[in-house]
Amino acid sequence: MEKLRYILNFNKLLILFFMFLGGKTFGQVTLSLRYLAVDNKYHVYLTPTSALAAVTNPKLTDGSSQITLMASTGNLTIGTVTSVSPSGSWDLSTTTRNNGDVVSGAPLAKDFFVITPAGDFTAINYTSGTEVELFNFDVTGTCTGSLDILPAGSQTAAGGTLNIGSYFSVKGYTGGIGTNHFASTYNMSAACPVAVTTSPDLVTSIGQPSTPLTVGQASNIPVTITNVGTAPATGPILTTINIPVGTTAPASFLSNGSSCTTSGQIVTCSTPGPISDVSPTNTALINVPVTPLPASAGTSPQFTATTTGPNEPVANTGNNPATPMTPLTPIAGVPDLTTTIGQPSTPLTVGMPSNIPVTITNIGSAPATGPITTTFTLPTGTTAPASFLSNGSSCTTSGQTVTCSTPGPISNVLPNNTALINIPVTPLASTVGTNPQFNATTSAPNEPSNNATNNPATPMTPIAVVVAGNTVVSVKALLQGGYQSAGLMRDQLRTKSLIPATEPYTALGYIHSGGGGSETVSSSVLAVSDPNNAIVDWVVVELRDATTPSTVIASKSALIQKDGDVVSATDGVSAVTFTGISVSNYYVSVKHRNHLGVMTKTALNFATAVGLIDFSLPSTLTNGTNPQKVLSDGRLALWAGNTTGDNQVIYSGTSSDVSPIYNYIYNDLSNTAKTTTFVKTAYTRNDVNLTGTVVYQGPSNEVDMIMVNILTHPANLVSKSPSFIILEQIP
């Protein structure tokens, strides 16, 4: 190809030689070379100075036409030549450096670039005065001073072997083909451009959180790095994100290829790069997972960030910091529930309920909405009521699980951030000597799962072991001798101040068991005059062996009220407590000093809730046959008339209960007249009707009640024998 170019150029020399001998030059074509910064290229334009002649093919161009550009000798190289008019016709054909022939008029120290046309030139507009762009090109290397078009002439290079003079011949101009119609240049502006330095320019922006900031929940803060410069940003590119106080980020994490670490409130991310300067690859996204702490609830924290790249010039760093970002909505709080179990309200004692306090505390940053569910696990060998209420919480028990529902809300602000549930727990006998462990946990509908790890309570073990404790008996009975009506008895022994302060049974020969005996009552208890709860007299309550009911395990003297409630002598209102008697299965019996006693038909399990034993009700099963007197209103009462203190009532015959009454009246020292109608005021077994007076004959006498009981006893209705004996139905 190079050899061909030498041949072509030699032909040009020959043509110019003939022109020099006889040809003429007519200047009808002017050329312009201009540099445009907009595309960083040089552009060559043609402007005709006259119209073409009316000849055949007036636009025909001589195949030897060429435009020669020159630049100071160096390393400048013309790159791609882009043809404009005609399209695809111009090309760089020859480059020769610093070898122009001075004798031919070629300037010194110049490099020459010969650009030649090819193809059909009829597309060029040769209208006089109208500029037409022929072609443009880019350059590489160093441009010194300017680029210029070599004037028309016979300049040569390389020792005359190359014709480098600019030559443009058009058929339609004077002289036609073979005539150089290039006259001169115009509007030349081809100085070497100022060298353009490309560099990256990084901008940082912070977006809104991926989800609204909520205490304890991670939300991604998007940090975008954009290269708005003119060159790629090389790595590593460092981005520093300042997270506000009250928020946290992971110690280390990865995001879209960036590696990040957190120290305090500063997150530092390294992006490998490069980041292009051409959209859409001129950005890098880092998602910073931020988790607000409880103290930040309700605040609107501000996030800042900045980015630097190793090849970014200092002049471009002014826009590196992001505009601070404040979330559109303040940080939302969330509840955080903890559960604690306290020690029992009283030492765990078999058969006796003790409250286990379960406290729910909201340590979060927002109220806990209801219903709040607390699950309490009972250890084996303990029980709780099937259902109960505690401080507004509703609880049910299934097996060993107590489930409580608290309506809520529970505030997160002291002192209203707690809820207390008291679980009444009753140990069974099998737990004596053990330290059972209790567990509980709580949950709320609006508590996030990541806050639930502290919901379970630390298991609670009571400080003291379960003790056998006490057996508490709630019992009710009526005494026939003192019965009036409507379920009430008279309290004349009390109103007459005849009831002794110390139980009377020990003095009467009754031997107490299980620590009973010598019980006393205060005057304040006896002073109570309540229509239902005033004291009537002393009685004895017995716990009998479940296997051998004739064996008394424990007995205790107690008081009986007007309505039949048997209560402790200590306060006159509480149920009878057998201290130190383990909860177990027992027969229960009630005795009175001049009435026949009564006993339950079966042994009762005090490890469960026995409830009230009401001997006055026919529905209460009792031991034996006709163990009590059926009163006119259908209630039941202990048979009256046992003045001898044995286990039977006799009207006529040996050991008659009438004889002691007679003897008591007749032999009284105050009865000097020895009359049978004498009335004696006293606290004695002979006072069958509990009026505080003993009457043998006359109104309200004691004998009539004994006689009636004998004659009307269901087992004596036929024979009506006065010697019939009513036996106590207790073994």
C-alpha positions in Angstrom: 0.0 0.0 0.0 2.8 2.4 0.9 4.5 1.7 -2.4 1.2 2.5 -4.2 1.0 5.8 -2.4 4.5 6.7 -3.6 3.5 5.9 -7.2 0.4 8.1 -6.9 2.3 10.9 -5.4 4.9 10.6 -8.2 2.1 11.0 -10.7 1.0 14.1 -8.8 4.5 15.5 -9.2 4.4 14.9 -12.9 1.0 16.7 -13.1 2.3 19.6 -11.1 5.4 19.7 -13.3 3.3 20.1 -16.4 1.2 22.7 -14.6 4.4 24.5 -13.8 5.4 24.5 -17.4 2.1 25.7 -18.9 -0.9 25.3 -16.6 -2.7 28.0 -14.7 -4.2 28.2 -11.2 -7.6 29.8 -10.7 -8.6 30.4 -7.0 -12.3 29.4 -6.9 -12.1 27.1 -3.8 -11.3 28.3 -0.2 -10.7 26.0 2.8 -11.0 26.4 6.5 -9.6 24.3 9.4 -11.3 24.8 12.8 -11.2 23.1 16.2 -14.5 22.5 18.1 -14.3 21.8 21.8 -17.8 20.4 21.8 -16.6 17.2 20.2 -12.8 17.7 20.7 -12.3 17.4 16.9 -10.9 19.4 14.0 -13.2 20.2 11.1 -12.3 21.1 7.5 -14.8 23.2 5.5 -15.0 24.3 1.8 -16.5 27.6 0.6 -16.7 28.2 -3.2 -16.1 31.8 -4.4 -18.1 31.3 -7.6 -20.7 29.1 -9.3 -19.9 26.2 -11.4 -20.0 26.5 -15.2 -22.7 24.8 -17.1 -20.7 21.8 -18.3 -21.2 18.1 -18.3 -20.5 16.7 -14.8 -19.5 20.1 -13.4 -18.8 18.6 -9.9 -16.3 16.0 -11.2 -13.2 16.2 -9.0 -9.7 15.3 -10.1 -8.6 12.1 -8.6 -5.3 13.7 -7.5 -7.0 16.2 -5.2 -5.7 16.3 -1.7 -5.7 18.5 1.4 -2.5 18.5 3.4 -2.4 19.4 7.1 0.7 20.3 8.9 1.8 20.5 12.6 5.0 21.1 14.5 7.1 18.0 14.5 6.3 15.7 17.4 4.1 12.8 18.2 0.8 14.1 17.0 -1.2 11.5 15.2 -4.5 12.0 13.3 -7.0 9.4 14.4 -10.3 8.6 12.8 -11.2 10.7 9.8 -15.0 11.1 9.5 -16.3 12.1 6.0 -19.2 14.5 5.9 -19.4 15.6 2.3 -19.3 13.4 0.4 -20.0 10.8 3.0 -17.3 8.0 3.3 -15.0 9.6 0.8 -12.1 11.2 2.8 -9.2 9.2 4.3 -5.7 9.8 5.7 -3.4 8.5 3.0 0.1 9.7 4.0 1.9 10.9 7.1 5.4 12.2 6.8 7.4 13.7 9.7 10.0 16.5 9.6 11.2 15.7 6.1 9.7 18.5 3.9 11.8 19.7 1.0 12.7 23.3 1.8 13.7 24.0 -1.8 10.1 23.1 -2.8 8.7 25.6 -0.4 7.9 23.1 2.3 8.3 24.6 5.8 10.9 23.3 8.3 10.2 21.2 11.4 6.7 20.2 10.4 4.9 16.9 10.1 2.6 16.6 7.1 -0.7 14.7 7.0 -2.2 14.1 3.5 -5.9 13.5 3.3 -7.3 12.4 0.0 -10.8 11.8 -1.4 -12.3 8.8 -3.2 -15.6 8.1 -4.8 -18.4 10.3 -6.1 -18.1 14.0 -5.3 -21.4 15.1 -6.8 -22.9 15.4 -3.3 -20.7 18.6 -2.6 -22.6 21.8 -2.9 -20.6 24.3 -4.8 -22.9 27.2 -4.3 -20.9 30.4 -4.2 -20.4 31.6 -0.6 -22.0 28.6 0.9 -19.8 26.7 3.4 -19.7 22.9 3.2 -18.0 20.6 5.8 -15.9 18.1 4.1 -14.6 16.0 7.0 -13.5 16.0 10.6 -10.9 14.1 12.7 -9.5 13.6 16.2 -5.9 13.6 17.2 -3.8 11.9 19.8 -0.4 12.9 21.1 0.9 16.4 21.8 -0.3 19.3 19.7 2.1 22.3 19.8 1.0 25.7 18.5 -1.5 24.9 15.8 -2.6 22.7 13.0 -2.7 24.4 9.5 -3.6 23.6 5.9 -0.5 23.7 3.7 -1.1 26.3 1.0 -1.4 25.3 -2.6 1.8 24.8 -4.5 4.4 22.3 -5.6 5.8 21.5 -2.1 7.4 18.1 -1.8 8.9 15.9 0.9 11.3 13.0 1.3 13.6 14.3 -1.3 11.0 15.1 -3.9 9.4 11.7 -3.8 6.2 13.0 -2.1 3.9 15.8 -3.4 2.5 17.4 -0.3 1.0 20.6 -1.6 -2.8 21.0 -1.2 -4.6 20.6 -4.5 -8.3 20.7 -5.3 -9.5 20.5 -8.9 -13.2 20.7 -10.0 -14.4 20.3 -13.6 -17.0 23.1 -13.5 -14.5 25.8 -12.6 -12.2 27.7 -15.0 -9.6 25.4 -16.5 -11.5 22.3 -15.6 -9.8 19.1 -14.5 -6.1 19.5 -14.1 -6.4 23.0 -12.7 -5.8 23.7 -8.9 -8.8 25.7 -7.8 -7.6 25.9 -4.2 -7.0 29.6 -3.6 -6.6 30.2 0.1 -7.8 29.5 3.7 -10.3 31.5 5.6 -11.5 31.8 9.2 -8.7 29.6 10.5 -9.1 28.6 14.2 -7.0 25.5 14.6 -4.8 26.3 17.6 -4.0 23.3 19.6 -6.7 22.9 22.3 -6.0 23.3 26.0 -5.3 19.8 27.3 -8.5 18.4 28.9 -7.9 16.7 32.3 -10.5 14.1 33.2 -11.2 13.2 36.8 -13.9 11.6 39.0 -16.3 13.7 41.0 -18.1 11.9 43.8 -21.4 13.0 45.3 -23.1 11.3 48.4 -26.8 11.2 49.0 -28.8 9.6 51.9 -32.3 8.3 51.3 -35.2 7.7 53.6 -35.2 4.5 55.7 -36.5 1.4 53.9 -39.1 1.0 56.7 -40.1 3.6 59.3 -37.5 3.6 62.1 -38.8 1.6 65.0 -37.1 0.8 68.3 -35.4 -2.5 68.3 -36.0 -3.2 64.6 -33.4 -2.8 61.8 -34.2 -0.5 58.9 -31.9 0.1 55.9 -30.6 3.6 55.4 -29.7 3.8 51.6 -26.5 5.7 51.0 -25.8 6.3 47.2 -22.4 7.3 45.8 -22.7 8.9 42.4 -19.7 9.8 40.1 -20.6 13.0 38.3 -17.1 13.4 37.0 -15.4 12.7 33.7 -13.4 9.7 34.6 -14.0 6.5 36.6 -13.4 6.6 40.4 -10.8 4.0 41.3 -11.1 2.1 44.5 -11.0 1.6 47.3 -13.7 4.3 47.7 -14.4 5.1 51.4 -17.8 6.2 52.7 -18.3 7.4 56.2 -21.8 7.4 57.7 -22.5 9.1 61.0 -25.4 7.4 62.7 -27.0 9.5 65.5 -26.7 8.7 69.2 -29.5 6.3 70.2 -29.1 4.1 67.1 -26.8 1.2 66.3 -25.5 -0.7 63.3 -23.9 -4.1 63.1 -20.2 -4.3 64.0 -19.5 -5.5 60.4 -21.6 -6.2 57.4 -21.6 -6.4 53.6 -23.8 -4.4 51.2 -23.8 -4.7 47.4 -20.1 -5.5 47.4 -19.1 -2.8 49.9 -17.5 -4.0 53.2 -18.5 -2.0 56.3 -17.5 -1.8 59.9 -19.0 0.2 62.8 -17.1 1.9 65.6 -19.3 3.8 68.0 -21.6 6.0 65.9 -19.4 5.9 62.8 -19.9 3.4 60.0 -17.0 3.1 57.5 -17.6 1.3 54.2 -15.0 0.4 51.6 -16.2 0.0 48.0 -13.7 -1.8 45.7 -14.5 0.3 42.6 -14.1 1.5 40.1 -17.3 3.5 39.8 -17.9 4.6 36.2 -18.5 8.1 35.1 -21.1 7.0 32.6 -24.7 6.4 33.5 -26.3 4.1 34.5 -23.1 2.5 36.0 -22.0 5.6 37.7 -23.5 4.8 41.1 -22.9 2.5 44.1 -25.5 1.8 46.7 -24.8 1.0 50.4 -27.6 -0.1 52.7 -26.8 0.6 56.3 -28.9 -1.5 58.7 -29.7 0.9 61.6 -31.5 -0.2 64.8 -32.9 2.5 67.1 -32.5 2.1 70.9 -35.4 2.6 73.3 -34.2 6.0 74.4 -34.6 7.3 70.8 -38.3 6.7 70.6 -40.2 9.8 69.5 -37.1 11.6 68.2 -36.2 12.6 64.6 -32.4 11.9 64.4 -30.2 13.2 61.6 -27.9 11.1 59.5 -24.8 12.4 57.7 -22.3 10.8 55.3 -19.4 11.6 53.0 -17.3 9.8 50.4 -13.7 10.0 49.1 -11.9 8.3 46.3 -8.1 7.9 45.9 -8.0 9.5 42.4 -10.5 12.3 43.0 -8.8 15.7 43.0 -9.2 17.9 46.0 -11.0 20.5 43.8 -13.8 18.0 43.3 -14.4 17.1 47.0 -16.6 20.1 47.9 -19.7 18.1 47.0 -18.7 14.8 48.7 -20.7 15.3 51.9 -24.4 14.3 51.6 -27.2 16.7 52.6 -28.1 15.5 56.1 -31.1 13.2 56.2 -33.9 13.4 58.8 -36.5 10.6 58.6 -40.0 11.8 57.6 -41.5 10.2 60.7 -40.1 10.1 64.3 -38.7 6.9 65.6 -41.6 4.7 66.8 -41.4 3.0 70.1 -42.3 -0.7 70.9 -43.1 -2.5 74.1 -40.6 -4.8 75.7 -42.1 -7.1 78.4 -40.3 -8.8 81.2 -41.7 -11.3 83.7 -40.6 -11.8 87.3 -41.9 -14.2 89.9 -41.7 -13.3 93.6 -41.6 -15.4 96.7 -44.9 -16.8 98.0 -46.9 -14.4 100.1 -46.8 -17.0 102.9 -44.5 -20.1 103.2 -45.9 -22.9 101.1 -48.0 -25.1 103.3 -49.8 -28.2 102.3 -53.5 -27.5 101.8 -53.2 -23.8 102.3 -53.2 -21.4 99.3 -50.4 -18.9 99.1 -50.2 -16.1 96.5 -47.3 -16.3 94.0 -46.8 -12.8 92.7 -46.1 -12.5 89.0 -45.1 -9.1 87.8 -45.2 -8.0 84.2 -43.0 -5.0 83.5 -42.9 -3.0 80.3 -39.3 -1.7 79.8 -39.9 -0.8 76.2 -40.6 2.6 74.5 -44.3 2.2 73.8 -47.3 0.9 75.7 -48.1 -2.8 75.4 -51.6 -3.3 74.0 -53.9 -6.0 75.3 -54.8 -8.6 75.7 -51.5 -9.4 77.4 -51.1 -13.2 78.0 -49.2 -14.6 80.9 -48.6 -18.3 81.2 -47.7 -19.6 84.6 -46.4 -23.2 85.0 -47.4 -25.0 88.2 -44.9 -27.6 89.5 -46.3 -31.1 89.9 -47.9 -31.5 93.3 -49.4 -28.0 93.4 -52.8 -26.7 92.3 -54.5 -23.4 91.5 -58.2 -22.5 91.2 -59.9 -23.5 88.0 -60.6 -19.8 87.4 -59.9 -16.6 89.3 -59.4 -12.9 89.0 -56.4 -10.9 90.1 -56.0 -7.1 89.8 -58.0 -7.0 86.6 -56.4 -10.1 85.1 -58.7 -13.1 84.3 -57.0 -16.5 84.8 -57.9 -20.1 84.1 -56.1 -23.3 85.1 -55.7 -26.4 83.0 -53.6 -29.1 84.5 -50.4 -27.5 85.6 -50.8 -24.4 83.3 -52.3 -21.1 84.5 -53.2 -18.7 81.7 -54.0 -15.1 82.6 -55.3 -12.4 80.3 -54.6 -8.8 81.2 -56.7 -6.3 79.3 -53.9 -3.7 79.0 -52.5 -1.4 77.9 -49.4 -1.5 80.2 -47.7 1.8 80.0 -44.0 2.2 79.3 -43.7 5.0 81.8 -43.1 4.7 85.6 -45.0 4.0 87.8 -47.7 2.6 85.5 -45.4 0.2 83.6 -46.2 -2.9 85.6 -49.1 -5.3 86.2 -49.3 -7.7 89.1 -51.0 -11.1 89.0 -51.3 -13.1 92.3 -51.5 -16.8 91.6 -53.1 -18.7 94.6 -51.1 -21.9 94.8 -52.0 -24.7 97.1 -49.4 -27.5 97.6 -50.4 -31.1 98.0 -49.1 -33.5 100.6 -46.6 -35.0 98.1 -44.6 -31.8 98.1 -43.8 -31.7 101.8 -40.0 -31.0 102.2 -39.5 -30.0 98.6 -38.7 -26.7 96.9 -40.9 -26.7 93.8 -39.8 -24.5 90.9 -42.2 -22.0 89.2 -42.0 -20.6 85.7 -43.8 -17.9 83.8 -43.7 -15.9 80.6 -45.6 -13.1 79.0 -46.4 -11.8 75.5 -48.3 -8.9 74.0 -49.8 -8.5 70.5 -47.7 -5.5 69.6 -44.4 -6.7 71.0 -41.9 -7.5 68.2 -40.4 -10.9 68.2 -36.9 -9.6 68.7 -38.1 -8.2 72.1 -39.5 -11.5 73.3 -36.2 -13.1 74.4 -36.5 -11.5 77.8 -40.2 -12.4 78.3 -39.7 -15.6 80.3 -39.1 -15.1 84.0 -36.1 -16.4 85.8 -37.5 -19.6 87.4 -38.5 -19.0 91.1 -37.7 -21.5 93.8 -39.2 -20.7 97.2 -36.7 -20.0 99.9 -38.5 -22.3 102.4 -39.5 -25.9 101.7 -43.1 -26.9 101.6 -44.3 -27.7 105.1 -47.1 -30.0 106.2 -48.8 -27.0 107.7 -52.3 -26.8 108.9 -55.7 -28.4 108.1 -58.5 -25.8 108.0 -62.0 -27.0 108.6 -65.0 -24.9 107.6 -68.0 -26.5 109.3 -71.6 -25.6 110.3 -74.1 -27.3 112.6 -77.2 -26.6 114.6 -77.8 -27.5 118.3 -81.4 -28.7 118.7 -81.5 -27.5 122.3 -80.8 -23.9 121.3 -82.6 -23.8 118.0 -85.3 -21.1 117.5 -86.2 -20.7 113.8 -85.0 -19.6 110.3 -81.7 -21.4 110.9 -80.8 -19.4 114.0 -80.1 -20.4 117.6 -80.5 -18.5 120.8 -77.5 -16.9 122.4 -78.8 -16.5 126.0 -75.7 -18.1 127.4 -73.7 -15.2 126.0 -76.2 -12.5 127.0 -76.1 -13.8 130.5 -72.3 -13.9 130.5 -72.3 -17.6 131.3 -70.0 -18.8 128.5 -66.6 -19.6 130.1 -63.5 -17.9 128.8 -61.7 -21.3 128.7 -63.2 -24.3 126.8 -65.2 -26.5 129.2 -64.5 -29.9 127.7 -61.2 -30.6 129.4 -62.9 -30.0 132.8 -65.7 -32.4 131.7 -63.2 -35.2 131.1 -62.9 -34.9 127.4 -59.3 -35.7 126.2 -58.2 -33.6 123.3 -55.9 -34.9 120.6 -53.4 -33.3 118.2 -52.6 -30.3 120.3 -56.1 -29.2 121.0 -57.5 -28.2 124.4 -57.3 -25.2 126.7 -58.6 -22.8 124.0 -59.7 -19.5 125.3 -62.0 -16.7 124.1 -61.7 -13.0 124.7 -64.5 -10.8 126.0 -64.4 -8.8 122.8 -65.5 -11.9 120.8 -68.2 -12.7 123.3 -69.4 -9.1 123.1 -70.4 -9.4 119.4 -74.1 -9.3 119.2 -74.6 -9.7 115.5 -77.9 -11.5 114.7 -76.1 -14.2 112.8 -72.6 -14.3 114.2 -73.1 -13.9 118.0 -71.6 -16.8 119.9 -73.9 -19.5 121.3 -71.6 -21.9 123.1 -68.4 -24.0 122.9 -68.2 -27.1 120.7 -65.5 -29.7 119.8 -64.4 -30.3 116.2 -62.6 -33.6 115.5 -60.5 -34.9 112.7 -60.8 -38.7 112.5 -58.6 -41.2 110.8 -59.7 -42.0 107.2 -59.1 -45.7 107.7 -60.2 -46.1 111.3 -62.7 -43.3 112.0 -62.8 -44.3 115.7 -59.4 -42.9 116.0 -59.3 -39.1 116.6 -56.2 -37.6 114.9 -56.9 -34.1 116.3 -59.6 -32.3 118.1 -60.1 -28.7 119.0 -62.5 -26.7 121.0 -64.3 -24.0 119.0 -67.2 -21.6 119.2 -70.6 -22.0 117.4 -72.4 -18.9 116.2 -76.1 -18.3 116.1 -76.3 -19.3 112.4 -74.4 -22.5 113.1 -71.0 -21.5 111.8 -68.2 -23.1 113.9 -65.4 -20.6 114.3 -62.0 -20.3 115.9 -62.0 -19.1 119.5 -59.1 -16.9 118.6 -61.1 -14.3 116.7 -64.7 -15.7 116.6 -64.9 -15.5 112.8 -62.2 -17.7 111.2 -62.5 -21.3 110.3 -61.1 -23.8 112.6 -57.4 -24.4 112.0 -55.6 -27.6 113.1 -52.0 -26.3 113.4 -49.3 -28.8 112.4 -51.9 -31.3 111.1 -51.0 -32.2 107.6 -53.6 -31.9 105.0 -54.9 -35.3 104.2 -58.2 -37.3 104.2 -60.2 -37.1 107.4 -63.6 -37.8 108.8 -65.0 -34.6 110.5 -67.2 -34.7 113.5 -68.8 -32.0 115.7 -69.6 -32.6 119.4 -71.4 -30.6 122.1 -71.4 -31.1 125.9 -75.1 -32.1 126.1 -75.9 -33.1 122.5 -75.1 -36.2 120.5 -72.3 -35.6 118.0 -72.4 -36.0 114.2 -69.8 -37.2 111.7 -69.3 -37.1 107.9 -70.3 -40.3 106.1 -66.9 -40.4 104.3 -63.4 -39.1 104.8 -62.9 -35.8 103.1 -59.8 -35.0 101.0 -58.4 -31.7 102.4 -55.7 -31.6 99.8 -58.5 -30.2 97.5 -61.0 -27.5 98.2 -63.4 -29.2 100.6 -65.5 -26.2 101.2 -68.1 -25.7 103.9 -69.3 -28.9 105.7 -72.8 -27.9 106.5 -74.4 -30.6 108.8 -77.7 -28.6 108.9 -78.4 -29.6 105.3 -80.0 -32.9 104.4 -77.7 -33.0 101.4 -74.7 -33.4 103.6 -74.0 -37.1 103.9 -73.5 -38.1 107.6 -72.5 -41.3 109.3 -75.1 -43.8 110.7 -78.9 -43.9 110.9 -80.9 -40.9 111.9 -77.7 -39.2 113.3 -79.5 -35.9 113.7 -82.9 -34.4 114.6 -85.0 -33.3 111.7 -86.4 -29.9 112.6 -89.8 -28.5 111.6 -88.3 -26.4 108.9 -86.4 -29.4 107.4 -83.0 -28.5 108.8 -81.0 -30.9 110.8 -79.7 -30.4 114.3 -77.6 -32.4 116.8 -79.9 -34.5 119.1 -80.3 -32.6 122.5 -80.5 -34.2 125.9 -77.2 -35.9 126.6 -76.8 -34.6 130.1 -74.6 -37.5 131.3 -71.9 -36.8 128.7 -72.0 -40.3 127.3 -72.9 -41.2 123.7 -76.7 -41.7 124.2 -79.9 -40.0 125.2 -82.2 -41.9 127.6 -85.5 -40.7 129.0 -86.4 -43.6 131.2 -84.2 -46.3 132.6 -80.7 -46.8 133.7 -78.4 -43.8 133.0 -81.4 -41.7 132.3 -80.5 -38.2 131.2 -83.5 -36.9 133.2 -82.1 -37.9 136.6 -79.2 -35.5 136.5 -81.6 -32.6 135.9 -83.8 -33.6 138.9 -80.8 -34.1 141.2 -79.2 -30.8 140.1 -82.4 -28.9 141.0 -83.4 -30.8 144.1 -79.9 -30.7 145.6 -79.1 -27.1 144.9 -78.3 -25.4 148.2 -80.5 -22.4 147.2 -83.5 -24.7 146.8 -84.2 -24.9 150.5 -87.9 -25.7 149.9 -86.8 -28.7 147.8 -89.4 -27.9 145.1 -89.2 -29.4 141.6 -90.1 -26.1 140.0 -87.0 -24.4 141.3 -85.1 -22.5 138.5 -81.3 -22.4 138.6 -79.2 -20.0 136.5 -76.0 -21.7 135.5 -73.6 -22.9 132.8 -74.2 -26.7 133.0 -74.9 -29.8 131.0 -78.3 -29.9 132.6 -79.4 -26.8 130.6 -80.6 -28.8 127.6 -82.3 -25.9 125.8 -79.3 -23.6 126.3 -81.4 -20.8 128.0 -78.9 -20.3 130.8 -81.3 -21.7 133.3 -82.1 -25.2 134.5 -85.8 -26.1 134.9 -87.0 -29.6 135.9 -90.7 -28.8 136.0 -92.6 -25.8 134.6 -92.3 -23.7 131.5 -89.2 -24.2 129.3 -88.2 -27.2 131.3 -85.4 -29.5 130.1 -87.2 -32.8 130.5 -89.9 -32.3 127.9 -87.3 -32.0 125.1 -85.7 -35.3 126.1 -89.1 -37.0 126.3 -90.2 -35.7 122.9 -86.9 -36.8 121.2 -87.4 -40.3 122.6 -91.1 -40.7 121.6 -90.7 -39.1 118.2 -87.5 -40.7 117.1 -88.1 -42.4 113.7 -87.0 -45.7 115.1 -89.5 -45.5 118.0 -92.6 -44.2 116.2 -94.4 -47.5 116.4 -93.7 -48.7 120.0 -93.4 -45.2 121.5 -91.3 -46.8 124.3 -90.1 -44.3 126.9 -87.1 -46.4 127.5 -85.9 -46.1 123.9 -82.3 -45.0 123.6 -81.0 -42.7 121.0 -77.4 -43.6 120.2 -74.7 -41.3 118.9 -73.7 -42.3 115.3 -70.0 -41.9 115.8 -67.7 -44.9 116.2 
